[in-house]
Amino acid sequence: MKKSIFIAAFAAVPCLSFAQSAIDAYNISGSDLRGTARFMSMAGAFSALGGDLSTLNQNPAGLGVYRSSEIGITLDVNMTSGPGNGSDKTHVYCNNFGYVGSTSLGNGAMPTFSWGATYSRVASFDRIYSGGFGALNSSMSNYIANFSAGYAPSVLGEDGSYNPFQNSTADWLSIMAYNSYMINPTGYNDTYNGLFTNGTTGDAEFSVRERGYIDEYSINFGGNIMNTVYWGIGFGITDLSWTQEAFYDEQLTNARVYDDATGGTTNGDAYTTLSNFNHISGSGFNVKLGLIFKPINEFRLGIAVHTPTWYNLSQTYDAKTTYSYGYDFNAAGYPTSSLEGDYTSDVAYFDWRLKSPWRLIVGGAGVIGGRFILSADYEYAAYNNMSMSAPNRWNNYVSLDDVNSDIKTYYQGSNTLRLGAEYRITPRFSVRAGYSYVSSNVKDNANNGAEYIYTSGTNPAYAFNKTSNYVTFGLGYRFGGFYVDAAYVHKNTNTTYHAYSPYADANSQWTFEPYTDFSLKNNNIVLTLGYKF
């Protein structure tokens, strides 16, 4: 949507917060490079190779490559770092645990049949980051005041027991801000002023902590046709948990603050905070189909299709504001009068459904001299094809058309390239390396401030990932039926944090929000132990 068209539409219609938003779908739909140490050390470029427990979650046709049974377990030490104090954290996971069984059918057309079951941690949401923006040219309170026009003060000014999430058609963030004196009536036509005005200066800080996971339990079946075509089908059940704790504060000087003596506004210092808690959990189901073609022993082609994961989800969130306004000062410059307090919402509960992105993976692999493997994969993930639904008053699930339209406006399909190599130095010892690049799944207009971004609940902030790069290394050792694999994976993700959406003010002037760019880094040390029999 062009900015000029959007400004006109925005000026005519007040903004409403949603129980769910496209941002919620985005936050819980990511995937990561996770699996066995061999798989991760080759950057996951396995769609044409097979013969590894991780391929059951990538290309189930890899199951058809098996000629014997296997059991294995993978442990992952995950070290995360980001901007701000306290962002360096270390977590230990079980990345993968699985079993594959294979039997000979004694049939030339279909020599073997295999089956397998795995547990895999598909994604980890653990990350912490914080920072600031320097000198502000606007305030979150002005952003809220802008879309609060049209709501009468009597609607927004409920008492402390009021639950803004469930009992009103008014915007939830407007209610929180009004009861915290972040926005104040202008005295004309149910419009409001924010804290930032001519001569106001100040800064803002934020901190975000996210934690959670997507775990997948899969059952797979596969086989081969004349040792040339390998096929597989997998059924996955996912368990999802995502929690975000977000904090934002502003410190303003010479702000337009509420004067409780007159009921109007005056100039003074302002300190405001907004804390949000958001938790999403649920389960889902998906299907994976795959084929591997081996026209000659030295070359293979692979293709896999992942259906969307259909999730049933529950969401809870709540919020709290605190405020302190000083408007009279003594000779030393300290405030002698102030208005202080806080406002806390009740906890809101919602159920909804999500259809996650479908995925297409294609790849090729070559085996040179029986000792060197070189493989490459391409993956497309249709983030713009996500969709959401929620129950109506009769508890029938209906499409959230406005939110689904936002998904198509904000997001695009992402492209992933994976390259992997393995060299067998001796029959027992191998070295491996890989590289992967993941493009942004956010459209430039959304990330660069040319679109209004709707969020859910009372948290107007959002973070968009740009590109991600993985560099991987690994070692492998075989002795008898046992094997030990180790991997090191470095991931760097470029991210943009936005304090709130850009918006058009009452004069149709486009106001850009505070934002900052930073990098999030992950370092993984992975160990896999297994036995083939």
PESULJO-V817618 format. One line per field, one symbol per residue. phi: phi as a letter, one per 20 degrees, with the letter a starting at -180 (. if undefined). psi: psi as a letter, one per 20 degrees, with the letter a starting at -180 (. if undefined). Layout:
BEGIN
phi: ???
psi: ???
END
This chain:
BEGIN
phi: .ffffffffffecfedfdfcbffffffddfcbebqfffgffdlmecfdemmcgfffedcffgffffdbebcbccdcedddbbfnfmeecccdcefbbbccdcceemcffcfcccbbccdbefbddfacbbrbcmfedacgffgfgfeegoefgfffeeffefdfecdbeffffffffffdmfccfenclldcdefebgnfcrbbcbbcccbqacdcdccccbacdllcddcacccdddccbbccdccbcccddleedfdffdmdcbeaecccccdccbccbrcbbbcccbccdcfcfebcccbbcdfgeeddccccbbbbdcbbcdcccefenefdcbdcrbbcefedcbdbccdffeccccabbcddmmccdccbcccdceffdfbcbbfefemefcfeffffffgffedcfddcdccbbbcefcgddccbbabbccffddfgfffenecfdeddmddeebcdfeeccdccbacbcdbmeebcccbccdccdecdddfaffbeefemefdeefbbdbdddccddcccdbbdb
psi: pqghgggghhhhpqppqqhrrhhggghjjrrrnqbrhgghhkkjmjhigakqhhihifoihhhihqirrqqqqpqpoooqqaqqqjioqpqpqohpprppqqqpikphhnhqpqqqpqpqohqpjoqpqraribpqjaqhhhgghgiiphpqhhghlraiipnihijqiqpghggghgijkhqqqijollrqqahpapiprarqqqqppqqaroqpoqpqqraqokkgppqqpqpppqppppppopppqpoqqlrnrpoihijbqrqrqpoqqopqppppqarrqrqpqqqppnhrhiqqpqpqpprqpoqpqqpqqrrpqqqpppiqqahijqpiqqoqarpprrpqpqqrqporqrqppqrqqqoojjhpppqpqppppmhijqqqrqqahjkppqpnggghhhghhhqrqqpppppqqppogrhhpqqqrrqqpprqjpqghghjjjqpoprrckoiqqppqdqqpppqqrqqppociqqpqqqpppppppqppphrqqrpahjkpppqrprqqrppqpppppppprpp.
END
